[in-house]
Amino acid sequence: MNTTSTSPVTSSLPPLPYARQQIDEADIAAVVAVLRSPLLTQGPKVPEFEACVAQYCGAKHAIAVANGTAALHLAALASGAGLDDLGITSPLTFLASANCIAHTRAAVDFVDVMPETLCLDVAALAKRCDRGKAPKLVVAVDYAGVPAELPRLYELAQRYGFTLIEDAAHALGSSYEYQGETHRCGGCAHAQMATLSFHPVKIITSGEGGMVLTNDDDLARRIRRLACHGVERDHDRMTRNDGPWYHEMHELGFNYRMTDLQAALGLSQMNRLDDWCRRRREIVARYNEAFCGLADIPPWPEHTTPAFHIYVLRLSGAWRGHRRRFFERLTETGIIPQVHYIPVHLQPYYRNHVGHQPGSFPVAEDTYRRCISLPLYSSMSDEDVSRVIEVVHTILSHKP
């Protein structure tokens, strides 16, 4: 491994982004088949995709929607949260995990993450519930694909009466063991609802798209209604009223529906999900071996099998505090990193509305100052992985 240069040379090789979708001829054929069909929006592919994902995750119901943010919004609304209620989530997440609570008009607050997993700190949440107002809902994020401690969180949900939503946008294909049984993220074994995202940077994509999963019949019915303008079509009433066009709007909903075009792509990609997850774990294992001792490597907790949506390195030693310089040096070589995430409580909106200041959640804030996401996607070749390893070694083996 070359470590003779203090600065990597700008590469003429193709850039390696932190994430990339993988589309093959089967995916293209699946979408083209829908384009040639009479139904582009609400056709047979949407329920097929829903059934496929529900079966894979082990959930009773799956409702496909326009994107992952819509999925979170619908789940938060279905929890019944509203004005005078409280919702809690992780500060180390994408904005939508908190915004979905705010859109219900409930107050938003945060609990710090655990340094070992970067997922919601269960002990801190329990203390928060004990010393103040119990939340109406909690959104637990499977950060980077590492499962949150869902069984422990679910125990708290039952104790304090809040609805637990698993934000599994990073974790389709991840699983965890509990009391001798293996549970897939999104299966709702230890959550009332779970949400998924099929954005192109996720493990599978439908172009855009999301899904809400639940084992609760009433929640599923309400989510499906909210996703379609608040409308229900009661087939029993059709025989007693005007005819098959009859419908009723029971509440103010949204047009959050997924199209058949999106569902066809997602359904095709599901055929390769397990292979892609295995490849991601292979790459993570190589990275972890190569970077151990140079930086803090991502967690791989015991009794979990993460799918690893992103690979988040935390800079340490001489490079602690020099993330910008590391980012720029990587970019110069054609390796395009990303940062996940700016803590949500530091965003101007939440600083103004919630009042948290820097220092409120030290683990999340320290992670932000040191974290950088390296390329991780299933189509990376062994040579691509070696290239990333060599460049990172070259940079980290020298002073900033």
N, C-alpha and C positions, 0 to 999 in steps of 0.2 A: 504494500500500500504506500503510495507516494505521499510523503510528508516533508519533502525538501523545500517546498515553497511556502512562504508566509501568507500568500494570497493566491487563491485559485485563479487560473487563467480563464478568461472568457471563452466559453465553449461554442464551437460551431455545430454541435449536436442539436437535434430538435429539443425544444423546451420540455421539461417534465413538470406539469402543474401539480398542485397538491391533491387534486381529484379530477377524475375524467369519466364520463359515461362510456359504456361499451355497447355498441349497436352492431348486430350482425344481420345477415341476409334473412334469417328467420324472423327477426323483429320487423324488418322492412316489409316482408311479405305479409305479416300479420296486420300491419297498419294499412297496406295497400288493399288487402281483402275487405277491410271496413270501408275504405274509400269507394270501392266498387259495389258496396252493398247499399240497400235503400235507407239504412239508418246510420247516421254519423254521430248522433248524440246519445239518446237513451235507447240503445238496442240491447242485444243479448250479451255483449261482451262485459258490460258493467257487472251484472250479477254473477257471471262466470268468474271474473276477477275477484269479486268479493268472496265468493265461496272458496276459491283457491287459497286466498290469504287467511281466511278464517280457519280453514282446515289445517294449514301449515302452522299457524300460531297456536291453535287449540282453543280458539274462542267460538262462542255460539253464533255471534252476529258480527258482521263487518259491513260498514257503510262507507262506500267510496265517495270522495268529495274532491273539490277542485285543487286543493293543495294542503300541505301540512298545517299551515296557519288556520285555514278554515276548519280542519279537523279539531285543533285545539279550541277554537272559538266555540264550536258546537258542543264539544264535551264540557267546557266550562259552563255554558248556558244550561245544558241538560242537568248539571249538578244542582241547579236551583239557586245558585249564588246570586246575590243582588245587593242593592243598597243596604248599608249597615252590616254587611257580612265582610269576612276577611278571607283572602286567599294568599297562600304562601308558596313560593317556589325557590329554586336555586338562583343565586346571582350569576353563576357561571354557565350561561346558556345563551341561545339566540333570543332576541327580543320577544318573539311570539309566545314563549313560555310564560312570560309575565303579562304581555298585552292581552292575552285571552282572558285573564282574570279582570283586568281593567275594563274590558268591554262589557262585562256583566254589571259594572258599576260598583263592584265590591272593592274594598281597599286592598292594595297589594303590599305584601311585605316579603322579606327574604330570610332564609336561614343559610348559614355558611355551608361549605362543602367539606368533606373529609380529605385530608392530604393524600391518603392512601388510594382513594378511588376517584376523587373529584366529583363524586355524587353527593346528594343531600346528606347532611350530618344528622343521623336519626336521633342521637342523644341530644343534640342542640335543639332539634324540633320538639322533642319531648319536654325539655325545659321551657321552651317558648310557650307550649300549650299549658304547662303547669302554672306559669307565672302571670299569664294574661289571658286575653280573649282567645278561645279556641277557634281555629279556622273553620270555614265552611267547606273549603276544598284545598287540597295540596297537589301541586304539579311536580312530580318527581322525574328528573331528567336522567336518562341512561347516557351519561356523558361519554362521547367517543365510541359508544357501543358497549361500554361496561355497564352491566345491569345495576341499577340502584338496589339498595337493600329492601326489596319489595316486601318480603314476609314481615320484617320488623316494622316497616312503615304501615303495613296493613293492620298490624296489631294496634298501632297508635290510632289508625282511622276508626277501628271498632271501639277503642276506649274513649276517644274524644268526639266521635260522631261526625267526622269530616269525610268528604268524598275524596278518594285517592285516584288521581289520573296519572298514568304512566306515560310520560312523553318519550316514546320509543322511536323517535324520528331517526336516531343514530343506530338503532338496535334490531332491525329486522334480521333474523338469523342468529341473534344472540340467545343464550340460554343460561339458566342457573339451576343449581340443585338445592332442594330443601326437603329435609326429612326423608331422604332416600329417593325422592322423585325428581325428575328433570322437567323443568318448565321453560317454555320459550317466552321470550319477551313479546309482549303484545297479546298473550293468551288470557290475561285478566284472572289468573289464578289468585293473585294477591293485589288486585286493584279493581275498582268498579268499572273503569274505562282505560283504554290505551289509545294512543294516536301514533300514526305513521306518516312519513313523508316520502314521496317518490320524485323529489327534485333530482335533476341530472347528476348532482354530486353525491347522491346517496347510493347505497349498494345496488339497488335496482331502481330504474326510473320508468315513469310513464310520461316523460316530458315535463309536466307538472302533475301534481296529484297528491292526494292524501287519503287517509282512512281512519275511521273510528271503530274500535273493537270493544265489545262488551258481552257479558253473559246474561245481562239483565234485559228481559223482554220489553219492559216499559221504557227503559233508557233508549234502547235501539229504536223503538217506535218514535220517540220524541226527536231523536237525532235525525232520523230519516225525514220526518216532517219538517223540521227546521231547515234542513238542507234544500228543501223544495218549496220555498215560499210559505211555509206553515200550512201546506195543503195536505188533506187526506182524501183518498178515494175509497170510500166504503162500499165494497161490492154488494153487501147485503142491502144497502139503501138504494142501489141502482134499480132494483126490481120494484121499489116502492115510489120512485121519483121519476124524473124526466127520462133518464136513459143512461147509457154507458159513458156519456160525457160528464156525468154528475160528479162534483167534488165540493169540498168545504174547506175554507180557510179557518183554522182554529186559533192561530196565533201569528204574530209577525215573524216571518222567516226570511230566508235568503235564497238566492240562486247559487248554491255551492256545489252543484252536481258535477260529477265527472262525466266525460264524454266516452263514447265507445272507442274513439280513436286512441285516447289515453289508455283506456282499459286493455285494449288489444296489445299495446306495447308492453304494459306492465305484466299482463298474463304471459306473454312470450318470455319476458325476462325471468319470471319466477322459475322457469325450467332450469335455470343455471345458477340460482341463488346459492345453493349449498356449495357448489364448486367454487363460486366466487368468494364465499366466506372462508373456505379452506385456504384459498390462495392468499387472501388478506392476512390470515393468521400465520402463514409461512413467511410472508414479508415482515410482519411484526416481529416474529421470532428472530429473523436475521438482523433486523435493526436493533433489537434489544441486546443481542449478543455483541454487536459491533459498538454500540454506544454506551454500554455499561461502564461506569467509571469516568466517562467524559461529561455526562449530563444525567439528569434524573429521567429515567425511561418511563413510559406509560405503565400504569398498573395493569396487572392481569390477576385479579383476585382469585383466591382459592374457591373452588366450587362454582366457578363461572366459566363459560365459553363465549367470550365476546366475539362479535362479528367484526369489530374495529372499523368503524366508519372513517375515522381520522386517526393519524398518528401524531400525538402531541408530545414533543420533547420539551422538558423544562431545563433551561440553561442554568448551570451552577458554576462554582469555582470562579476562575478569572473572568468568565464570560457572563457571570451574573450582573445584570444591569446594563448589558450591551446588546440587547436583543435587536435593536434597529440596525446596528452594524452587521450582526450576523445575518439578518434578513437581506440586507443589501448585498453582502458578499455571495450569498446563495443565489440571488437573482442574477448577479453578474455572470454566473456560470450556466445559466439557463435552467436552474432548478427554482421553480416558482412556489414559494411557501405561502402560508396564510396564518392568521392568528385567530384562535378560538378560545375565549371571546373577551371583548371589553365587558367587564362586569355590569350587569343591567342596572344595578342601583346607582352607578356613577353616571348614567345617561341623564342629560338635563331634565327630561320630563320627570323621571323618578326622583331625582334630587329635589325638584321643586314640589312634587306631590307627596312624597313619602318622607323626605327630610334626611335621608342617610348621607353621610359624608365619607370621604376617604378614610379608611381605617375601620369601618363598620364590620366588614367581613374579610378579615386578614388573609385567610387561606385563598379565597377567590382572587383577591387583589394581588397577592404574591404570585399566584399562578399566572395571572394576566401579564405581570411584568416580565415573567421568564419564559412564557410558552411560545412555541412556534410549531406549526403543523407542516410536516414533511410529506412529500408525495406518497400516496397510498391509494392504489386502485388495482383491480384484479388483472388488468391487461398489461401491467408492468412486467417486463421481461427480467430474467435474472441479471442481465447486463445493466438494465435500468437501475435495479436495486443496488448493484455494485457501484454504479456511478454515483448514486446519492451517498452511499456509505463513504466512498473515497473522498468526495468533496467535503462532507461534514467532518470527517477525520482531519482533513487538511486544515480546515478552519479552526476547529476546536483544539487542535494540538499546538496552536500558537496563541500568543497573547492577542487580545483585541486591538 
